[in-house]
Amino acid sequence: MKGLKQWLLALMAVFMVAGIATGCSNNDKKTDGTNTQQNQDADNTKTEESGQ
């Protein structure tokens, strides 16, 4: 039983550290996920093929 408690304590500590690390990340870029390099390349090839 003591080993189980230590294992659970370690697991909770890992989740707490991961939560704090993601909460404190400084992500200033606000992207909506639609303007990616792949989408831009696809748009460029469409306009080049159509001659616009």
Protein Blocks (a to p, Z undefined) as FASTA:
>chain_A
ZZmmmmmmmmmmmmmmmmmmmmmpccfbccehlacfklmmmmmmmmmmnoZZ
